[in-house]
Amino acid sequence: MGSGLETNGEKVPEPLAGFRYRGIRKVRVSPAMHCNVVIAAEDQHISISRYPLERLASISWSFS
């Protein structure tokens, strides 16, 4: 028996385990959010580039 995607005629996505990520992600934000990120990064004495990484790293990821 096929997966739900196959039985609905949808393409099954390729597994992500073998995918090679570049590590670069650009995100557009509003000027107000940019300002908030700059202030938060300065408060923590880290760069504006490092701040989003620290925030993402602090999230508990669970995929089920």
N, C-alpha and C positions, 0 to 999 in steps of 0.2 A: 504494500500500500504506500502511496506517495505522500509527501507532506501536504499540508493545507495549501501552500502556494502552488504546488504542482497540480493538485486537483482543481484549483481555480484557474488554471492556465497562466499563472504568473511565473516569471523567471525567478529561480532560487538564487540569492546573492552568493558571490564568492566568499569563502572564509576570510576573515581579517587576519588570522594568525600569520600568514605568509606575506602580508602587505608590508612594504617598506615605507615608513613615514619619514618625511623630510624634517619635521620639527618646526616648521614655519606656519604660523596662522595669523592672518591679518584680520582685524575686526574693526568695523566702523562704529564709532560711538558719537553721541551728541557732544557738543562743546561742554555742556554742564557735567556730563559723566566724565569726560576727559579731565576736567578741572578737579573733580572729586577723587579720581584715581591719582592724580599728581599730588594732591594734599595727603591722601592716605599713604602713599609711598614715602613721602617726606616724613610723615609722622613715624613711620617704621624704619626710617633711615635705610631704605632700599631704593633701587632704581625703578623708574616707571615700567621698565621692561620686566623686572623681577616681580613686581607686585602681583600681576595677574597669575604668574606661575605659582607663587606662594598661595594665593587664594584657591586655585584649582587643586593644588596638592593637598589642601586642608579638607577637601570634600571626601566624604565616605562614599565611594562608588559601589553600587551593587546592581548588577545586571541579572535579572532573572526572567 
